[in-house]
Each structure stands twice: as structure tokens, then as C-alpha cells.
Amino acid sequence: MTSADRPLLVLYTGGTLGMVETPRGLAPGSDFEARLRRALDALPPARRAALPDFTLVESPTPIDSSAATPADWQRLAREVAARYRDHAGIVVLHGTDTLAWTASSLAFQLQGLDRPLVVTGAMLPLEAPGSDAPANVETALHFAAQPALQEVAVGFCGRLLRGVRTRKWHTRAADAFDSPNYPLLGERVDDDVVLYPGRGLETRQRGAPRFELPDYAPLAEGGVARLVLWPGITARQVAAWLDDDRLRGALLEVWGGGNVPDDPALLGVLARASGEGKLLAAVSQCPLGSIALGSYAAGQGLVDAGVLCGEAMTPEAALTKLVHLLAQPLDDAERRRRFLTPLVGER
């Protein structure tokens, strides 16, 4: 049996897609596989007949994705690594709140993936009137059956986006996800799915997958922080985070093209943290465009403090990359080099 003849693997982790109404609001429902197959059986006959075969594995404890942690990313990547050889592609069903974070983390853990992994979810539960769930799952299954796709992607509302370039863009809209600084990998056109040539990672992958599945547990107690600057932020407030001995890295979301206050005390806190071996990186609070630290005098202090430039990376990709690099037995110079190196098309 060739890889293309094998069924797809669908991993259900929870999220709105599989929820049901309860007296306390939406909560994960039971018997998910039967419910999903009933929903797909309700598709028009031609579309139902064209669905790829799949095997579904349901998490024993499906969660609302707002409760996801790096430990969940790690467990999910290990599940994929243990099962992927038996399947032509993988679909991960996930809640939308932290879907982009999980997709980014999976990309770093599953570097060199030689088949599709498509993460999707829904804004409405399967059984809700007008639900987007059946169409999102249907489209994800078709993209996951495309052998030319060899990376972690997000499939949502008929569009395919690179996982490490994806952000949740809207709280309620059906097209809730966008890829602000990278073009779409593909789209659904009528009943077909189309991959756009030259945008995927397949030409960069060589040889066997080089999965990296480090233990994220040492970072569980706040090992990496995300600090969004605001007007009036003080050195004392930043130090409250960065001086914590349990902290090993931090993502700074700075202004514009890479600017911070010209405050010697604040910049001193950053420099001290870098000098202690804490891995600091910066991205812009602006969703579109890139940063270039030092282009303005207001950003030169970041360069002097040893903060790494995240260019046009999403906060989700930058933070999950910090977590991933800090979980590995690398020296400080190698971690810094790898952060500045594109690993899975994140920069």
C-alpha cells in the first residue's frame, strides 16, 4: 500500500466544533465520531462520495482550546509522530481560540514533515443551524489528501494558510483566520481544492522528517512570557517579569517598525536579562509588515540589549519558537542562531 492509498488520520482535541449546549453554555460533547460522520453523511451525495477515507482518534479529555498549554502541544506532536506513517495525511480538529498557537508549535516540532497536516475547527458546533463545521472538516480532509502539501497548515472557510503565518483575526466571523504577511497556500474552488504553486515547503524538504520532540515540561511554570508594550510602561513593570528566575525567554511586542521607549532603566532590564542567558525576541504590535531593529534610534536600544528581531513573524510563531528552542539542549549562541534562521517558513 502506498502512502497515498492509506486513510487520513483525524485527531479530535475539542473546541466549539464538537461542543453541545449545556445549562452552563457550550461544553465538549460525547460520541464525537458518530456525530461527525452523521454531519458528513448529510453533505450532497457527490461531495459525500468524494470524501477521503479517514480514521478518527478522539482525545479522552477534549478541551476548550482556551485551556491549551505547551504540554498539550507536546502531546499532540508526539501523537502525530507515532501514527503518521500509517496515514496519507493528518487533520487536527481544534478549538479556534488557540488554534494558531497549536499549528505554529506543531510546525516546529514536526520539521520536515513529508505529508499534509491540516488544523481546522469551526465557529459553530456541528449540529448548530448553519454550522461551518461540516464544510471546514470536508475541506481539511481534501487538503490533507494532497501529497504535494508537506507542512503544517490551517484550513478554514475554504482557504489554506501556512500554520506559522496564521492568526485568528475575528471573534465570530466564519473567515476568522488570516495570514497577514504570507499568501494563501491554497483555496477551495467550487468542489475542488487547489494548491498554489511555489508557496509551499515541499521544495525545501529533503530526506526523512527531522522531528524535534523535546520535553516542554521544564517551561510549564511561566518559562516564556509575552510582554506587550504600552505608553507609560516602566522598568519596574518589565523587571517584575524578566527578573523571575523561572523565566527563560520572553517575546516583546513593540511599536511600529521596532521601537521602544528611550528609557535607560527599561533598556537596562532587557540587557540584564539577555546577559543572564534569557532569550528575548521582538515583533511588532502591527499585524501587517515587518520590523527592523535599529532602523530608528528608538529601536537601537533593543539591539544593544541583545533582543532578537522577529521580522514579520506572528506572535504565535515567535513565542512557540522560543518555547521550542528553550526546551532543547542548545547553547545560547545556537539558540539565537536558530531563532534568526527560517526553520518552517515562519520568517
N, C-alpha and C positions, 0 to 999 in steps of 0.2 A: 504494500500500500504506500503510495507516495504521500508526501506531506499534504498536497492539495486535496487528496481523497479523504483525509481524516476529518472528523467532525470538529466544529469550533468548540471552544470551551467558554462557557458563560459563568462568571463568578458574581454572585449576588451578595453585596455587602450591606444593603439597606438603603435608606433615603426615601424621599417622597414617592418615587415610582412604586414602591411596594407597600406603602402605608395604607391604613384603613382608618375610618372615623371611629373615635372612642369618646367617652364622656369628657375626657381631658384634652381633646383635639386629636390631630393626626398622630399615629404611632405605628411602628413596624407591625405588619400583619403576618399571619402564619400561612403555611401551604402555598408558598410563593410560586413554585414551579407550575403547579396546576393552574393557578390564576394567570400566569404569564402565557402559558400555552393556550388557554381559552381566549385570551385577548388577541393573540396572533392568529388563531383559527377564525376570528371574526373579520380578518382582512379580506378584501376582494379575492376571489378564487385564484386569479392569475398571480397575484402578489404572494398569496399564501403558498402556492405551489413552487414559487421561485426561491423560497427561504432556504438558506443553507441549513444542513443538519447541525444540531448542537447538543452538547451535554452540559447540564446545569449543575453547579455546585453552590449550595446555599450556605452562607455563614450561619453557624449555630446561634450567634447573637447579633442579628442585624441591628445597625445603629443609625441614628440621625447623624449625618456627616459632620454636624457642628461639634460632635464629641470625638471626632477622629484625632489621633495623635501620631507622632512618628513611629510608635510601636505598631500601630495599625498599618502604616505604610510598609514597614519591615515585614510583617506577617504576610501581607498581600503579595509583595515581591517574591517572597520565598515560596508561596503557593504557586505562583506562575512558574518560577524556576523549576519546581518539582514536576509540573504537569505539562509544560509547553510542548515537549517533543511529541506528545501523543495527539496534538491538535494543530490544525492548519492556521489557526489564529485564535485570539482571545478577545472577549468582550467583558469589561468590568462594569457592572451596574452599581451606581454610586449616588449618594445624595449630592445635590448641586452646590451646597454652601462651601464645601472644601474640595470639590471635585478637581479644580485646577491644581490644588496643592498635591493631591494624591497622584495625579497624572505626571506632574513635574518630578516628584520623588521616584515614581516607578521608572521614569526615563533614565535617571541617574543610576539607579540600582540595576537596571536591565540593559546596560550599554551593549551595543552590538546586536540587539535583538534582530533575528533574521526572519521575522514574520510579523503580521499586524497585531497590535494590542490597541483596542479602541475603548475608551472610557466614555460612558454615557449615563444619563439619568433622565429625569423629567421634572417639569414644573407642577404637574398634576398627577395624582395616583392613577394606577391602571384603570380602575373602574369609574373614575370621575367622568361626568359628561364632557365631551370634547377633549379628553386627555391627549397630551402629546406623547405619552409613554409608548404606546404600540409603534408609532411611526419612528420614534427615536431608536427603539430596540431593533426594529426592522432595518433601518438604515445602518446602524452599527454592525449588525450581522453581515450585511452585504460588503461593507468596507473591510471587515475582519476576514473576509474570504478572498481579498485581493492580495496575491503573493508579492506584488510589486511594492506594497506598503510594508516597510520594515522599520517600524519605530512605534513609540507610544503616541497616540493621537487622541483627540477628543472629538466625538461625533455628536452633533446637537443641531436640531432644527434643519436637517438636510445639509449641513456643512461639516467639513472635516478640517480640524485645526491641529497644528503641532502641539503636543501636550505641554512642552516647556515654554510655549509662547501664548498660552491661553489664560484668559481672566474671565471671571464672572462679571458681567457688565450691567446686568439689570436684575432687580429683585423678583420680578414677576413675569416679564415678557417671555414668550416662547423661544425667542432667539437670544437667550440670556447670556451667551458666551461670545467672546470676540478674541481676535488675535491682533492686537493693535499695531505691532511692529513686524509682522511677518504675514505674507499672503496665505490664503487658504491652500491646504493640501489637496482638497477635492470638494466636490459637491454632488448632491443628488439632482439628477436632471430627469424629470418625469419619473419613470420606474427604474432608471438605471443609476449607477453611481460612477462618477468619473474622477480619476486621479489626474491632477495637473502635472505634466512632465517637468522634471528639473527642480522640483521643490522639495522632494523627499530626501531621506537619508540613505536610500538604498545604494547609491553610488559611492558612499563613504564607508560602507560596512565591508569588511574583508575578513574572511576566515570565520572561525567559530565565535559565538557570542562570548563576550568578556564580562559576564555578570559580576557585579560587586555587591555582595550582600553582607555588609558589616553589621555589627550589633549596635543598634541605636539606643539601647537601654542606658548607657552612661550619660546620655544627653537628656534623659527623661525629665529631670527636675530643673527645667529652665536653662538648659545648656546653651541655647541660642535665643537671642532676643531680637525683636523688631521694634525699632525706635523711629517714630515719625516726628520730624521736627515741627515746631510751631513757633510763631513770633513770640519772643519773650522767654524761650526755653533757656534754662540756666545750667551752668556747670554742675551745680549740686544735684539737679534732677537727673542729668545724664550719668553722673557718678553713682547714683543710687542703683543704677542697673549695672554699669560696667565694672564697678569695684567689687561686685559679688564674686566670691571665689569659685562659686559653682558655674559661673558664666564662662564659656569658652569661645564664643563668637557672637557677632551682632550685625544685623542689617540696618543701615541708616537710610531713611528715605528723606532726601534732601530737596532743596528747591531748584526749580528750573533746570539749567544745564549742568548743575553740580555745585550749588552754593550753600554755604553755612554762615552763621554769624561770625564776624571777625572778632571773636572773644577769646583772648589768650587763655583764660581759665578753662573754657569749654574745650578748646583745641588741646590743651594740656591733658585733660581727662582722656581724650581719644588717644593721644600719643602714649600716655602711660599704659593704657590697655593694650595697644599694639606691642609696646615694649615687653609686656608680660606674656606675649605669645598668643593673645586673643585675636582671632581672625575677624577683622572688621571690613565690611564692604558697603558701598553706597549705590543706590539707584535713585532716580528722580521720582518725586511725587506726581509728576505729569505722566499720564498714561501713554502719551504718544511722544516719540522721539527718544533720543539717547542723551547721555551725559558724557562730558569730557572734563575730568577733574583738572583744575588749574587753568582752564580757559579764561576764567575771571579771577581776579585777585581774591574774591570772596570764597573761592574754592581751593586756592593754593594751600590753605591750612590743612585740608584733608590729605593732600599729597604728602605734606611734611609730616603728618601724623601717622602715615603708613596705611591709610584707608585705601582699599582696593576699589577700582572703578568697575561698576556693573554694566556700563554702557546702556544698552536698551533692554536688559533683562527685566522680566516681570518680577515683582516682589516674591511671588510664589516660587519661581525658579531660583532666584538668588538665595532665598532662605533655605529651601530644600537642598540646594547645592552646598551651602555652608554646613548644614547638618550632615550631609553625606561625607564631605571631606573630613570633618572633625571626628567622625566615627571610625576613620581608618588610621592605621599606624604609620602616619607620614610625618616627616619633619616640617617645620614651619615654612621653610623655603619651598618645599614641594607642594604643600597645600596652597600657597599663594600662587605658584605657577599654574596649578591645575584650575584654580578659580578663574584665572585670566585666560585660560585656554578653552575654546569651544569643545565640549565633550559630546553633546547630543543636539546641536543646533540651537542652543539656548542663547547664543550671543554671536 
